[in-house]
Amino acid sequence: MRHRQSDVGLAVKRLQHRHHRAFSRALAPLGLSLVQWDTLRHLRRNPDASLHDLAVLTFQTDQSFGSLATRMAQRGLIERIPGPGRAVRHRLTEEGERLLVAGQELADGVLNASFQNLTEEQLDQLGDLLDLALGPDPAS
């Protein structure tokens, strides 16, 4: 069966939208939004990340991420630490790490349910194809 680009693009968007809704429902009992959990995930991978870097990684503007980071710091999920010059760096707190781990278990459940009909080989193929379609980031 031949797939048109527009159909494949729409299928990718539908899957992303389905995941967004499912992650939001799964994370709600932890008091986390998807973007908050994603922030915790990126901070674990990128300790001392700048506000701008975290905004880019979480698909936010610098201004909206700044507001989010302030709320997360007030909740004790992240720390804001002075960096060089006027820079501010961010780190996970113990509570942020705890919620990250709890959220990961929930996220794994969402993804397991989403991809349960694919074999391991098909999942690898899908990942390879998405990597190929994404290619290098033209913005970098």
N, CA, C and O atoms as a MOPAC input file, in Angstrom:
PM7 MOZYME 1SCF
protein

 N      0.83700 1    -1.18000 1     0.00000 1
 C      0.00000 1     0.00000 1     0.00000 1
 C      0.88600 1     1.24800 1     0.00000 1
 O      1.77900 1     1.38500 1     0.83600 1
 N      0.63300 1     2.14200 1    -0.93300 1
 C      1.39800 1     3.39700 1    -1.00800 1
 C      0.74600 1     4.44200 1    -0.11200 1
 O     -0.47400 1     4.61200 1    -0.11000 1
 N      1.58100 1     5.13300 1     0.64200 1
 C      1.10600 1     6.19100 1     1.53900 1
 C      1.53600 1     7.53600 1     0.97200 1
 O      2.70200 1     7.73300 1     0.63000 1
 N      0.59200 1     8.45300 1     0.87700 1
 C      0.92400 1     9.80600 1     0.44600 1
 C      1.57400 1    10.55000 1     1.60300 1
 O      1.29200 1    10.27100 1     2.76900 1
 N      2.44100 1    11.49400 1     1.27600 1
 C      3.12100 1    12.27700 1     2.30700 1
 C      2.12400 1    12.94800 1     3.24400 1
 O      2.33100 1    12.98200 1     4.45700 1
 N      1.05000 1    13.47600 1     2.68500 1
 C      0.07700 1    14.17200 1     3.53100 1
 C     -0.58100 1    13.21000 1     4.51300 1
 O     -0.87000 1    13.58700 1     5.64900 1
 N     -0.82100 1    11.97700 1     4.08900 1
 C     -1.42500 1    10.99100 1     4.99000 1
 C     -0.45100 1    10.58500 1     6.09700 1
 O     -0.84400 1    10.43300 1     7.25300 1
 N      0.81300 1    10.41400 1     5.73700 1
 C      1.82700 1    10.06500 1     6.73500 1
 C      2.00200 1    11.22100 1     7.72200 1
 O      2.08300 1    11.00300 1     8.93100 1
 N      2.05900 1    12.44700 1     7.20400 1
 C      2.18700 1    13.61100 1     8.07600 1
 C      1.02200 1    13.71500 1     9.05000 1
 O      1.21400 1    14.02000 1    10.22700 1
 N     -0.18200 1    13.46100 1     8.55800 1
 C     -1.35900 1    13.51500 1     9.41700 1
 C     -1.32900 1    12.39400 1    10.45400 1
 O     -1.71600 1    12.61000 1    11.60200 1
 N     -0.87600 1    11.20100 1    10.06600 1
 C     -0.78300 1    10.08400 1    11.01100 1
 C      0.22300 1    10.39600 1    12.12100 1
 O     -0.02400 1    10.08000 1    13.28500 1
 N      1.34800 1    11.01000 1    11.77300 1
 C      2.34100 1    11.39800 1    12.78300 1
 C      1.72600 1    12.41400 1    13.74600 1
 O      1.90700 1    12.31300 1    14.95900 1
 N      1.00300 1    13.39000 1    13.20500 1
 C      0.36300 1    14.40000 1    14.03800 1
 C     -0.70400 1    13.77600 1    14.93800 1
 O     -0.80900 1    14.13700 1    16.11000 1
 N     -1.49000 1    12.85200 1    14.40900 1
 C     -2.51500 1    12.18800 1    15.22900 1
 C     -1.89300 1    11.39700 1    16.36500 1
 O     -2.39500 1    11.42600 1    17.48900 1
 N     -0.80700 1    10.69100 1    16.08800 1
 C     -0.13000 1     9.92300 1    17.12900 1
 C      0.43800 1    10.85400 1    18.19400 1
 O      0.33400 1    10.57400 1    19.38800 1
 N      1.04000 1    11.96400 1    17.76100 1
 C      1.58100 1    12.92700 1    18.71300 1
 C      0.46500 1    13.49700 1    19.57900 1
 O      0.63700 1    13.64100 1    20.79000 1
 N     -0.66900 1    13.82100 1    18.98000 1
 C     -1.80400 1    14.37000 1    19.73300 1
 C     -2.35100 1    13.32600 1    20.70800 1
 O     -2.67700 1    13.65600 1    21.84800 1
 N     -2.45200 1    12.08100 1    20.27200 1
 C     -2.91000 1    11.00000 1    21.15100 1
 C     -1.96900 1    10.84300 1    22.34100 1
 O     -2.41400 1    10.70000 1    23.48000 1
 N     -0.65800 1    10.87300 1    22.06900 1
 C      0.32500 1    10.75800 1    23.15200 1
 C      0.21100 1    11.93300 1    24.11500 1
 O      0.26400 1    11.74800 1    25.33100 1
 N      0.05700 1    13.12700 1    23.58400 1
 C     -0.05200 1    14.31100 1    24.43600 1
 C     -1.23100 1    14.17400 1    25.40400 1
 O     -1.09200 1    14.41800 1    26.60200 1
 N     -2.38200 1    13.78300 1    24.87600 1
 C     -3.57100 1    13.61600 1    25.72900 1
 C     -3.35800 1    12.51000 1    26.75700 1
 O     -3.69100 1    12.68000 1    27.93000 1
 N     -2.80600 1    11.37900 1    26.32400 1
 C     -2.60500 1    10.24100 1    27.22400 1
 C     -1.57100 1    10.56900 1    28.30800 1
 O     -1.76600 1    10.21900 1    29.47200 1
 N     -0.47900 1    11.23500 1    27.93500 1
 C      0.51700 1    11.63700 1    28.93400 1
 C     -0.09600 1    12.60600 1    29.93700 1
 O      0.13700 1    12.49000 1    31.14000 1
 N     -0.87600 1    13.55900 1    29.44300 1
 C     -1.50300 1    14.54100 1    30.33300 1
 C     -2.40700 1    13.85400 1    31.34500 1
 O     -2.37400 1    14.18600 1    32.53000 1
 N     -3.21400 1    12.89800 1    30.89100 1
 C     -4.09300 1    12.15200 1    31.80800 1
 C     -3.27700 1    11.34000 1    32.80600 1
 O     -3.59600 1    11.31700 1    33.99500 1
 N     -2.23000 1    10.67800 1    32.33200 1
 C     -1.42500 1     9.81600 1    33.19900 1
 C     -0.66800 1    10.61600 1    34.26100 1
 O     -0.53300 1    10.16300 1    35.39700 1
 N     -0.17700 1    11.79700 1    33.89700 1
 C      0.64400 1    12.59200 1    34.81600 1
 C     -0.17700 1    13.43700 1    35.79200 1
 O      0.34700 1    13.89600 1    36.80700 1
 N     -1.44600 1    13.63900 1    35.49100 1
 C     -2.29400 1    14.50700 1    36.32700 1
 C     -2.30700 1    14.10300 1    37.80100 1
 O     -2.23700 1    14.98600 1    38.65600 1
 N     -2.39300 1    12.80100 1    38.14600 1
 C     -2.39200 1    12.44200 1    39.57100 1
 C     -1.10600 1    12.85000 1    40.31100 1
 O     -1.10500 1    12.96800 1    41.53600 1
 N     -0.01700 1    13.06200 1    39.56500 1
 C      1.23500 1    13.51400 1    40.17800 1
 C      1.26700 1    15.03700 1    40.30300 1
 O      2.20200 1    15.59400 1    40.87700 1
 N      0.25700 1    15.70300 1    39.77100 1
 C      0.24600 1    17.16000 1    39.78100 1
 C      1.18800 1    17.75500 1    38.76300 1
 O      1.62600 1    18.89600 1    38.90500 1
 N      1.50600 1    16.97700 1    37.72100 1
 C      2.43200 1    17.43500 1    36.68700 1
 C      1.71600 1    17.58200 1    35.35600 1
 O      0.84500 1    16.78300 1    35.01200 1
 N      2.09500 1    18.61700 1    34.61000 1
 C      1.68700 1    18.72000 1    33.21500 1
 C      2.75100 1    18.01000 1    32.37600 1
 O      3.83500 1    17.69200 1    32.86400 1
 N      2.42600 1    17.77200 1    31.13000 1
 C      3.39600 1    17.12900 1    30.24100 1
 C      4.65000 1    17.98200 1    30.10000 1
 O      5.76000 1    17.45100 1    30.12700 1
 N      4.49500 1    19.28500 1    29.95200 1
 C      5.67300 1    20.14000 1    29.78000 1
 C      6.51300 1    20.18600 1    31.05800 1
 O      7.73600 1    20.29800 1    30.97700 1
 N      5.88600 1    20.10300 1    32.23600 1
 C      6.65900 1    20.05100 1    33.48100 1
 C      7.45400 1    18.75800 1    33.55600 1
 O      8.63600 1    18.77700 1    33.89900 1
 N      6.82200 1    17.63800 1    33.24200 1
 C      7.53200 1    16.36100 1    33.27700 1
 C      8.65300 1    16.34400 1    32.24300 1
 O      9.74800 1    15.85000 1    32.51000 1
 N      8.37000 1    16.89000 1    31.05800 1
 C      9.38100 1    16.95800 1    30.01000 1
 C     10.56500 1    17.80900 1    30.46000 1
 O     11.71500 1    17.49300 1    30.15500 1
 N     10.28300 1    18.88000 1    31.18000 1
 C     11.35300 1    19.72300 1    31.72800 1
 C     12.22300 1    18.91900 1    32.68900 1
 O     13.45000 1    18.98600 1    32.62000 1
 N     11.59700 1    18.16500 1    33.58000 1
 C     12.36100 1    17.33900 1    34.52700 1
 C     13.22500 1    16.33100 1    33.76700 1
 O     14.38300 1    16.10500 1    34.11600 1
 N     12.65600 1    15.73900 1    32.73800 1
 C     13.38000 1    14.74600 1    31.93300 1
 C     14.60300 1    15.38000 1    31.26400 1
 O     15.69400 1    14.80900 1    31.27200 1
 N     14.40600 1    16.56100 1    30.69100 1
 C     15.52400 1    17.23000 1    30.02300 1
 C     16.56900 1    17.72200 1    31.02000 1
 O     17.76100 1    17.73800 1    30.71000 1
 N     16.13300 1    18.12300 1    32.21300 1
 C     17.11000 1    18.55900 1    33.21600 1
 C     17.98300 1    17.40300 1    33.69600 1
 O     19.16200 1    17.59400 1    33.99400 1
 N     17.41000 1    16.21800 1    33.76900 1
 C     18.24500 1    15.07200 1    34.15500 1
 C     19.32200 1    14.84400 1    33.10000 1
 O     20.46700 1    14.53900 1    33.43400 1
 N     18.95900 1    14.99000 1    31.84100 1
 C     19.90900 1    14.76600 1    30.74500 1
 C     20.86600 1    15.94000 1    30.55700 1
 O     21.97100 1    15.77100 1    30.04200 1
 N     20.43700 1    17.12600 1    30.97400 1
 C     21.21900 1    18.34000 1    30.75200 1
 C     21.31000 1    19.16300 1    32.03800 1
 O     20.74100 1    20.25200 1    32.11800 1
 N     22.02600 1    18.64700 1    33.04800 1
 C     22.12600 1    19.40200 1    34.30200 1
 C     22.71900 1    20.78300 1    34.03400 1
 O     23.57500 1    20.94400 1    33.16500 1
 N     22.26000 1    21.76100 1    34.78000 1
 C     22.72700 1    23.14000 1    34.66300 1
 C     22.34100 1    23.78700 1    33.33400 1
 O     23.00200 1    24.72600 1    32.88900 1
 N     21.28200 1    23.29500 1    32.69900 1
 C     20.83500 1    23.87500 1    31.43200 1
 C     20.33900 1    25.30400 1    31.65000 1
 O     19.83400 1    25.65300 1    32.71700 1
 N     20.49600 1    26.10800 1    30.61700 1
 C     20.00700 1    27.48400 1    30.67500 1
 C     18.51000 1    27.50700 1    30.39900 1
 O     17.93600 1    26.53300 1    29.91100 1
 N     17.90100 1    28.62300 1    30.71700 1
 C     16.48000 1    28.80500 1    30.44900 1
 C     16.21800 1    28.67000 1    28.95500 1
 O     15.26900 1    27.99600 1    28.55400 1
 N     17.03000 1    29.29200 1    28.14200 1
 C     16.82900 1    29.22900 1    26.69200 1
 C     16.93200 1    27.79200 1    26.17900 1
 O     16.10000 1    27.35100 1    25.38500 1
 N     17.94900 1    27.06700 1    26.63300 1
 C     18.11200 1    25.67500 1    26.18500 1
 C     16.90000 1    24.83600 1    26.57100 1
 O     16.42000 1    24.03600 1    25.76900 1
 N     16.40400 1    25.01100 1    27.78800 1
 C     15.22600 1    24.25500 1    28.22400 1
 C     13.98000 1    24.67200 1    27.45400 1
 O     13.12600 1    23.83600 1    27.15700 1
 N     13.86800 1    25.94400 1    27.12900 1
 C     12.72800 1    26.40800 1    26.32400 1
 C     12.73900 1    25.72200 1    24.96200 1
 O     11.70200 1    25.25500 1    24.49200 1
 N     13.89300 1    25.66000 1    24.33500 1
 C     14.00400 1    25.01100 1    23.02500 1
 C     13.66700 1    23.51900 1    23.14000 1
 O     12.90400 1    22.99000 1    22.33200 1
 N     14.23100 1    22.85000 1    24.13400 1
 C     14.00800 1    21.41200 1    24.29900 1
 C     12.54700 1    21.06200 1    24.57500 1
 O     12.09300 1    19.97600 1    24.21600 1
 N     11.80800 1    21.97400 1    25.20900 1
 C     10.41200 1    21.70100 1    25.57400 1
 C      9.40900 1    22.42200 1    24.66800 1
 O      8.21600 1    22.47500 1    24.96700 1
 N      9.90600 1    22.97100 1    23.56200 1
 C      9.04800 1    23.61700 1    22.55800 1
 C      8.29200 1    24.82000 1    23.12500 1
 O      7.12300 1    25.03400 1    22.80300 1
 N      8.96600 1    25.60000 1    23.96900 1
 C      8.38100 1    26.78200 1    24.59200 1
 C      9.14900 1    28.02000 1    24.13200 1
 O     10.27600 1    27.91600 1    23.64900 1
 N      8.53900 1    29.17100 1    24.28500 1
 C      9.29000 1    30.40800 1    24.11600 1
 C     10.08900 1    30.64500 1    25.39200 1
 O      9.78500 1    30.06600 1    26.43500 1
 N     11.10600 1    31.49400 1    25.31100 1
 C     11.87900 1    31.81200 1    26.50700 1
 C     10.97500 1    32.41100 1    27.58500 1
 O     11.10600 1    32.08500 1    28.76500 1
 N     10.06500 1    33.28200 1    27.17600 1
 C      9.18300 1    33.93500 1    28.14600 1
 C      8.25100 1    32.92400 1    28.81400 1
 O      8.11100 1    32.93600 1    30.03700 1
 N      7.61900 1    32.06100 1    28.04100 1
 C      6.69500 1    31.09300 1    28.65400 1
 C      7.45500 1    30.08600 1    29.50400 1
 O      6.96100 1    29.65700 1    30.54700 1
 N      8.65500 1    29.70400 1    29.07000 1
 C      9.41900 1    28.77800 1    29.89200 1
 C      9.89200 1    29.44400 1    31.17800 1
 O      9.95800 1    28.79600 1    32.22300 1
 N     10.22200 1    30.72600 1    31.11100 1
 C     10.62200 1    31.44700 1    32.32700 1
 C      9.52300 1    31.41200 1    33.37300 1
 O      9.79600 1    31.20400 1    34.55500 1
 N      8.28200 1    31.61400 1    32.94900 1
 C      7.14100 1    31.54200 1    33.87400 1
 C      6.98600 1    30.13200 1    34.42300 1
 O      6.74600 1    29.94500 1    35.61600 1
 N      7.12300 1    29.14700 1    33.55400 1
 C      7.01500 1    27.75000 1    33.98200 1
 C      8.11500 1    27.40900 1    34.99200 1
 O      7.84300 1    26.79200 1    36.02200 1
 N      9.34700 1    27.80700 1    34.70000 1
 C     10.46700 1    27.51000 1    35.60100 1
 C     10.26000 1    28.15400 1    36.96500 1
 O     10.59100 1    27.56000 1    37.99100 1
 N      9.71700 1    29.35900 1    36.98000 1
 C      9.44600 1    30.03400 1    38.26000 1
 C      8.44200 1    29.22300 1    39.07300 1
 O      8.63900 1    29.00700 1    40.26900 1
 N      7.36200 1    28.77200 1    38.42600 1
 C      6.35300 1    27.96500 1    39.13900 1
 C      6.93600 1    26.63400 1    39.61200 1
 O      6.62700 1    26.17600 1    40.71200 1
 N      7.77100 1    26.01800 1    38.78800 1
 C      8.37100 1    24.74000 1    39.17400 1
 C      9.34500 1    24.92400 1    40.33200 1
 O      9.43600 1    24.06200 1    41.20600 1
 N     10.07100 1    26.03600 1    40.34700 1
 C     10.98500 1    26.31800 1    41.45700 1
 C     10.19800 1    26.57400 1    42.74000 1
 O     10.59600 1    26.12300 1    43.81300 1
 N      9.08800 1    27.29000 1    42.63300 1
 C      8.24800 1    27.54500 1    43.80400 1
 C      7.67600 1    26.25200 1    44.37400 1
 O      7.46000 1    26.15400 1    45.58200 1
 N      7.42900 1    25.26600 1    43.52900 1
 C      6.93600 1    23.95400 1    43.98200 1
 C      8.05500 1    23.06600 1    44.50000 1
 O      7.79000 1    21.98600 1    45.03000 1
 N      9.29100 1    23.49800 1    44.35800 1
 C     10.41700 1    22.70300 1    44.83400 1
 C     10.82200 1    21.58800 1    43.88600 1
 O     11.45300 1    20.62200 1    44.31400 1
 N     10.47400 1    21.69700 1    42.59900 1
 C     10.81800 1    20.65700 1    41.62500 1
 C     12.17100 1    20.89600 1    40.97300 1
 O     12.87000 1    19.95600 1    40.59600 1
 N     12.52800 1    22.16200 1    40.84900 1
 C     13.81600 1    22.53100 1    40.26900 1
 C     14.42300 1    23.66000 1    41.09400 1
 O     13.73500 1    24.34900 1    41.84700 1
 N     15.73300 1    23.82500 1    40.92900 1
 C     16.42400 1    24.95400 1    41.55200 1
 C     16.93200 1    25.84800 1    40.43300 1
 O     17.32500 1    25.37800 1    39.36600 1
 N     16.91500 1    27.14100 1    40.69900 1
 C     17.49600 1    28.10700 1    39.77100 1
 C     18.77200 1    28.61300 1    40.41700 1
 O     18.75100 1    29.15100 1    41.52400 1
 N     19.88400 1    28.43600 1    39.71600 1
 C     21.19900 1    28.73200 1    40.27100 1
 C     21.88800 1    29.78100 1    39.39900 1
 O     21.89500 1    29.65400 1    38.17400 1
 N     22.46600 1    30.81500 1    40.01200 1
 C     23.17600 1    31.81600 1    39.20500 1
 C     24.31600 1    31.17000 1    38.42600 1
 O     25.07100 1    30.35500 1    38.95500 1
 N     24.42100 1    31.55300 1    37.16300 1
 C     25.50700 1    31.07700 1    36.30900 1
 C     26.44200 1    32.22500 1    35.98900 1
 O     26.42300 1    33.25000 1    36.67100 1
 N     27.25200 1    32.06800 1    34.96900 1
 C     28.17600 1    33.14300 1    34.60500 1
 C     27.41100 1    34.36700 1    34.09400 1
 O     26.42700 1    34.23400 1    33.36600 1
 N     27.86800 1    35.54900 1    34.47900 1
 C     27.20100 1    36.77600 1    34.04600 1
 C     25.78000 1    36.83100 1    34.58700 1
 O     25.55300 1    36.65100 1    35.78300 1
 N     24.82600 1    37.08100 1    33.69600 1
 C     23.41900 1    37.16000 1    34.09500 1
 C     22.69700 1    35.83300 1    33.91500 1
 O     21.49500 1    35.73500 1    34.16200 1
 N     23.42600 1    34.81900 1    33.48600 1
 C     22.80800 1    33.52100 1    33.19200 1
 C     22.26800 1    32.86600 1    34.46100 1
 O     22.80500 1    33.03500 1    35.55600 1
 N     21.19700 1    32.12000 1    34.27200 1
 C     20.61800 1    31.31900 1    35.34500 1
 C     20.62300 1    29.87500 1    34.86200 1
 O     20.20500 1    29.58000 1    33.74200 1
 N     21.09200 1    28.99600 1    35.70600 1
 C     21.11900 1    27.56800 1    35.39800 1
 C     20.04000 1    26.87800 1    36.21300 1
 O     19.56200 1    27.41500 1    37.21200 1
 N     19.66200 1    25.68300 1    35.77900 1
 C     18.57400 1    24.94700 1    36.42800 1
 C     19.02800 1    23.54200 1    36.76600 1
 O     19.79700 1    22.92500 1    36.02800 1
 N     18.53500 1    23.04000 1    37.90600 1
 C     18.84700 1    21.67300 1    38.35300 1
 C     17.61600 1    21.05000 1    38.97200 1
 O     16.73300 1    21.74200 1    39.47800 1
 N     17.57200 1    19.72100 1    38.92100 1
 C     16.51000 1    18.97200 1    39.59000 1
 C     16.70400 1    19.00800 1    41.09700 1
 O     17.83500 1    19.00500 1    41.58400 1
 N     15.61600 1    19.04300 1    41.82300 1
 C     15.66100 1    18.84800 1    43.26900 1
 C     15.33800 1    17.37400 1    43.53900 1
 O     15.01100 1    16.63000 1    42.61500 1
 N     15.42900 1    16.96200 1    44.79400 1
 C     15.05000 1    15.58500 1    45.13900 1
 C     13.59200 1    15.32100 1    44.79500 1
 O     13.25900 1    14.24800 1    44.29200 1
 N     12.71500 1    16.29200 1    45.06300 1
 C     11.30000 1    16.13000 1    44.74700 1
 C     11.08600 1    16.05700 1    43.23700 1
 O     10.26200 1    15.27700 1    42.76000 1
 N     11.82500 1    16.86400 1    42.49300 1
 C     11.74200 1    16.80200 1    41.03500 1
 C     12.17500 1    15.45000 1    40.51200 1
 O     11.54900 1    14.89700 1    39.60700 1
 N     13.24200 1    14.91900 1    41.07800 1
 C     13.73100 1    13.58500 1    40.67600 1
 C     12.69400 1    12.51500 1    41.00900 1
 O     12.45300 1    11.61100 1    40.20800 1
 N     12.08800 1    12.61500 1    42.17700 1
 C     11.07300 1    11.63300 1    42.58300 1
 C      9.89500 1    11.64100 1    41.60400 1
 O      9.42700 1    10.58400 1    41.18000 1
 N      9.42200 1    12.83200 1    41.25000 1
 C      8.29700 1    12.91800 1    40.32400 1
 C      8.69200 1    12.52200 1    38.90900 1
 O      7.87400 1    11.98500 1    38.16200 1
 N      9.92600 1    12.78000 1    38.53900 1
 C     10.41400 1    12.34500 1    37.22900 1
 C     10.34400 1    10.82700 1    37.12300 1
 O      9.85800 1    10.29200 1    36.12600 1
 N     10.82800 1    10.14100 1    38.14200 1
 C     10.81700 1     8.67100 1    38.14100 1
 C      9.38300 1     8.13800 1    38.12300 1
 O      9.06700 1     7.22400 1    37.36200 1
 N      8.52900 1     8.70500 1    38.95400 1
 C      7.12500 1     8.27600 1    38.98100 1
 C      6.45400 1     8.55100 1    37.64400 1
 O      5.67600 1     7.73000 1    37.15800 1
 N      6.74600 1     9.69400 1    37.05200 1
 C      6.17000 1    10.03800 1    35.75200 1
 C      6.68100 1     9.14300 1    34.64900 1
 O      5.94200 1     8.82500 1    33.71800 1
 N      7.94300 1     8.72800 1    34.73600 1
 C      8.50500 1     7.85300 1    33.70700 1
 C      7.77500 1     6.52000 1    33.66600 1
 O      7.52500 1     5.97500 1    32.59100 1
 N      7.43400 1     5.99800 1    34.83900 1
 C      6.67800 1     4.73600 1    34.88200 1
 C      5.33300 1     4.90000 1    34.18600 1
 O      4.89800 1     4.00900 1    33.45600 1
 N      4.67500 1     6.02800 1    34.40700 1
 C      3.39100 1     6.29700 1    33.76700 1
 C      3.56300 1     6.49600 1    32.26100 1
 O      2.76400 1     5.99600 1    31.46900 1
 N      4.60400 1     7.22400 1    31.87400 1
 C      4.86700 1     7.45400 1    30.45000 1
 C      5.17500 1     6.14000 1    29.73300 1
 O      4.73300 1     5.91900 1    28.60600 1
 N      5.93600 1     5.27300 1    30.39800 1
 C      6.23500 1     3.96700 1    29.79800 1
 C      4.95000 1     3.18600 1    29.54200 1
 O      4.83000 1     2.50200 1    28.52600 1
 N      3.99300 1     3.28600 1    30.45900 1
 C      2.71100 1     2.61600 1    30.26800 1
 C      1.96200 1     3.14800 1    29.06100 1
 O      1.37400 1     2.37900 1    28.30100 1
 N      1.98000 1     4.46200 1    28.88200 1
 C      1.33000 1     5.07800 1    27.71700 1
 C      1.98800 1     4.58600 1    26.43000 1
 O      1.30200 1     4.19700 1    25.48400 1
 N      3.30500 1     4.60300 1    26.39800 1
 C      4.01700 1     4.19200 1    25.18300 1
 C      3.85500 1     2.69800 1    24.91600 1
 O      3.71100 1     2.28800 1    23.76400 1
 N      3.88000 1     1.88200 1    25.97200 1
 C      3.66300 1     0.44700 1    25.78800 1
 C      2.30200 1     0.18400 1    25.16700 1
 O      2.18100 1    -0.64000 1    24.26000 1
 N      1.27800 1     0.87400 1    25.64500 1
 C     -0.06800 1     0.70200 1    25.09100 1
 C     -0.12600 1     1.19300 1    23.64800 1
 O     -0.79100 1     0.58700 1    22.80800 1
 N      0.56400 1     2.28100 1    23.36800 1
 C      0.52300 1     2.87300 1    22.03600 1
 C      1.19900 1     1.98700 1    20.98900 1
 O      0.71400 1     1.87500 1    19.86300 1
 N      2.29700 1     1.36900 1    21.35300 1
 C      3.07900 1     0.60300 1    20.37800 1
 C      2.94300 1    -0.90600 1    20.55000 1
 O      3.74800 1    -1.66200 1    20.00600 1
 N      1.94500 1    -1.34800 1    21.29200 1
 C      1.80400 1    -2.77500 1    21.58500 1
 C      1.58800 1    -3.63500 1    20.33600 1
 O      1.89800 1    -4.82600 1    20.35000 1
 N      1.06900 1    -3.05500 1    19.27200 1
 C      0.80400 1    -3.83700 1    18.06700 1
 C      2.00100 1    -3.92600 1    17.13200 1
 O      1.91600 1    -4.55900 1    16.07900 1
 N      3.12000 1    -3.29700 1    17.50400 1
 C      4.33400 1    -3.36100 1    16.69500 1
 C      5.30600 1    -4.37400 1    17.29900 1
 O      5.45400 1    -4.46800 1    18.51700 1
 N      5.95700 1    -5.12400 1    16.42400 1
 C      7.02600 1    -5.99900 1    16.89600 1
 C      8.22600 1    -5.12500 1    17.24900 1
 O      8.26200 1    -3.94600 1    16.89800 1
 N      9.19600 1    -5.69500 1    17.93400 1
 C     10.40500 1    -4.95600 1    18.27100 1
 C     11.10300 1    -4.47700 1    16.99500 1
 O     11.60800 1    -3.35600 1    16.93300 1
 N     11.12100 1    -5.34000 1    15.98500 1
 C     11.74500 1    -4.98600 1    14.70200 1
 C     10.99300 1    -3.82100 1    14.03300 1
 O     11.62000 1    -2.90100 1    13.50900 1
 N      9.67600 1    -3.86000 1    14.05200 1
 C      8.89000 1    -2.77500 1    13.46000 1
 C      9.10300 1    -1.46500 1    14.21000 1
 O      9.17900 1    -0.40000 1    13.59800 1
 N      9.20000 1    -1.54300 1    15.52700 1
 C      9.45500 1    -0.34500 1    16.32000 1
 C     10.82200 1     0.24300 1    15.97600 1
 O     10.96100 1     1.46000 1    15.85300 1
 N     11.82800 1    -0.61400 1    15.82100 1
 C     13.15400 1    -0.15100 1    15.40600 1
 C     13.08700 1     0.49500 1    14.01800 1
 O     13.70300 1     1.53500 1    13.78700 1
 N     12.34300 1    -0.12100 1    13.10100 1
 C     12.20200 1     0.43800 1    11.75700 1
 C     11.52600 1     1.80700 1    11.80100 1
 O     11.95300 1     2.73900 1    11.12100 1
 N     10.47500 1     1.92000 1    12.60000 1
 C      9.77500 1     3.19100 1    12.73500 1
 C     10.72100 1     4.26300 1    13.27100 1
 O     10.76200 1     5.38000 1    12.75500 1
 N     11.47300 1     3.92000 1    14.29700 1
 C     12.44300 1     4.86400 1    14.84700 1
 C     13.47200 1     5.28800 1    13.81700 1
 O     13.79500 1     6.47000 1    13.70700 1
 N     13.99100 1     4.32400 1    13.05900 1
 C     14.97500 1     4.63500 1    12.01600 1
 C     14.37200 1     5.53900 1    10.94500 1
 O     15.01300 1     6.49200 1    10.50300 1
 N     13.15400 1     5.24800 1    10.53100 1
 C     12.49600 1     6.05100 1     9.50400 1
 C     12.22100 1     7.47400 1     9.99100 1
 O     12.39400 1     8.43300 1     9.23900 1
 N     11.79700 1     7.61200 1    11.24300 1
 C     11.57000 1     8.95400 1    11.78600 1
 C     12.87800 1     9.73000 1    11.89500 1
 O     12.91900 1    10.92300 1    11.59500 1
 N     13.94900 1     9.05700 1    12.32400 1
 C     15.26700 1     9.71000 1    12.37200 1
 C     15.67800 1    10.17900 1    10.97700 1
 O     16.19400 1    11.28600 1    10.81800 1
 N     15.45100 1     9.34400 1     9.97800 1
 C     15.79600 1     9.68400 1     8.59800 1
 C     14.95400 1    10.85500 1     8.11400 1
 O     15.47900 1    11.77500 1     7.48700 1
 N     13.65200 1    10.83500 1     8.39700 1
 C     12.77900 1    11.92600 1     7.96200 1
 C     13.13800 1    13.22900 1     8.64400 1
 O     13.08900 1    14.28700 1     8.01800 1
 N     13.50000 1    13.17100 1     9.92400 1
 C     13.86600 1    14.38300 1    10.65900 1
 C     15.17900 1    14.96200 1    10.13700 1
 O     15.30800 1    16.17800 1     9.99500 1
 N     16.14500 1    14.10300 1     9.85400 1
 C     17.44000 1    14.58000 1     9.38000 1
 C     18.05400 1    15.55900 1    10.34400 1
 O     17.60700 1    15.67400 1    11.48500 1
 N     19.08100 1    16.27100 1     9.90000 1
 C     19.68600 1    17.27800 1    10.77700 1
 C     18.73300 1    18.46400 1    10.96500 1
 O     17.93100 1    18.78400 1    10.08600 1
 N     18.84100 1    19.10000 1    12.12300 1
 C     18.00800 1    20.25200 1    12.42700 1
 C     18.47100 1    21.43200 1    11.59800 1
 O     19.60500 1    21.88500 1    11.75900 1
 N     17.61500 1    21.95100 1    10.70100 1
 C     18.03900 1    23.07400 1     9.86300 1
 C     18.27900 1    24.36000 1    10.65300 1
 O     18.93500 1    25.27700 1    10.15900 1
 N     17.75500 1    24.42900 1    11.86600 1
 C     17.93500 1    25.63200 1    12.68300 1
 C     19.28900 1    25.66700 1    13.37800 1
 O     19.70300 1    26.70700 1    13.89000 1
 N     19.98200 1    24.51900 1    13.39800 1
 C     21.26900 1    24.50800 1    14.12800 1
 C     22.44000 1    24.66400 1    13.20400 1
 O     23.58500 1    24.67400 1    13.65500 1

